Amino acid sequence: MINKYMLLTTFFVVCATQLTAQSNALSSSPYSLYGLGLSNETSTGKVNGLNGLGIAMPSTTFINNSNPASFGNILLNSFLFDFGIKAQTNLLAEGSSNNSNIIANFSNISLAFPVTKQSGFGVTLIPFTSVGYNISGIETNIEGTNNNIFITDIEGTGGINDLKLNYGYAFTNKFRFGITGSVLFGKITETETDYLPNNTFIIEDINYYSGLRLGFGFQYDHIFKNVSIGGTAHLPTSLKGSKSSTIALYTIDSSIDLTENSESSIDDFNLPLELGFGIQTNLKKYFSINLDYKKSYWSNTNQTDQLGTYVNQNLFGIGLQYAAEKKVSKFFNNLEYRVGYNFNDGNLEVNNHRVKNNTLNLGVGLPLNGYSNSMINIGYSYGSKGQITNGLIKENYHLLSINFSLEGIWFQKRKID
C-alpha cells in the first residue's frame, strides 16, 4: 500500500522545486528559439509509451492526461500518482557541420483520485514549452568602421509551465465528459554577450508570461463493437507578457562600468483553438490500437515571429499496446508493451518551409508487484525535425522517459487475521 501522505508531500515539494527553477534549460534544440519554445512532447505513464496518444483511452488504474473525461473512470477508493523524468540527446546538422548535446529534467508530476462513484479529479504539473538554445560566434561590423568587428553569443533558457486541473464525470457506464483548466506561467531568459575590442556588453532580457486556458473532452466506450471514441477541445487564449531588462558594461579589467535596469510590457502571446479526435479498438484479446488526430488553428491567432510565420498545425498518431491478463505469480505475464508513431507538420514556417517532426516510440511497463497496478513505465523515442536545406537545421533526437505510476487504496480499514 502506498502512503498517501508521503505522495502528497512529494507532489507539493516537487511543484515548489519546479516553480523556483525557471532559469534552467529544459530543452537543447535550436528550434526552441521561436515563440515560447518547443511544445512539450512527453505526458504521463502509459501514455508516454504510446507517444502521447490516448484521447479515446479509458483509464481506471492510471492517469491519462490526454483527455479530462478519462478522470471520470477512476476506481472508487483508489489514489493514483505519477512522477516522470526524461533525458534527451540532440544531434544537429547544418550544411557540413554537426553538433550534439544532452539534457535531463523532470517531465511531469501528477495525482488523481475519485470524488464520487461517477467522477474523479486530478492535478498535473508539466512543462508546456521548453527553451534551451545557444548561438555563438556571430560576427558584426562595428558601425563607422570597415575592418573592426565584434563577436556576439546568445543563450536562451526557461519555458512555460502548465498546472493542469482535470475533472471527469461518467454520465453512464459508457459515456464520460470532462473539463480541464490550465494555469500557464513561466519565464524565458535571453542573454546576449557582445565582445568588443576593449569592453564587453551583457544584455539580459527576461520575458514573463502567465494566463489561463480552458478545455473539454468526452469519451464514449464501445460505440461500436470493440470501438471507443473520444474528443478534446482547448479554447484559444492570450498569455499576458512583461519584460525585465538589464544592460551591463564590463571594461577590459572585468570591472563593471555601467549597469542599467528597466521594466516594460510586451505583446501578449496568443494560443490557438485546438481540436482533437481519437479512436481506440481492440485487436484480438490483449491487443489495442489507438488513433489520434489533432489540429491547432495557429493562423487565426495573428501571432507573428521575426524568424518565421505561424501556420495551422496537424498531428497524426497511431499506437499499439499489448497487455495480457495479470497473474500474480508470473512477472513476465504482467509486462505491457507499447509502440507509437506520430507525424507533426509543424506550426512554424521558415523560408517557406515547415519545421516538421516525425517520432517513433517504444515503451514497456514493468509491474512493481502482482497485487496492484503500480508500474514503472519506460519509453524511448527517436525523432527528427527540420531539414538541411533552405537555411534550416536537421535535428535528430533520442528521448528516454521513465515514469513511476503508482496506485494506492484510500479509506479502507486494515484487516487483521
Buried (B, 14 or more C-beta within 10 A) or exposed (E): EBEBEEBEEBBEEBBEEBEEEBEBBBBBBBBBBBBBBBBBBBBBBBBBBBBBBBBBBBBBBBBBBBBBBBBBBBBEEBBBBBBBBBBBBBBBBBEEEEEEBEBEBBBBBBBBBBBEEBBBBBBBBBBBBBBBBBEEEEEEEEEEEEEEBBBBBBBBBBBBBBBBBBBBBBEEEEBBBBBBBBBBBBBBBBBBBBEBEEBBBBBBBBBBBBBEBEBBBBBBBBEEEEBBBBBBBBEBBBBBBBBBBBBBBBEEEEEEEEEEEEEEEEEBBBBBBBBBBBBBBBEEEEBBBBBBBBBBBBBEBEBEEEEBBBBEBBBEBBBBBBBBEBEEEEEEEBBBBBBBBBEBBBBBBBEEBBBEBEBBBBBBBEBBEEEBBBBBBBBBBEBBBBBEEEEBBBBBBBBBBBBBBBBBEEEEEEEEE
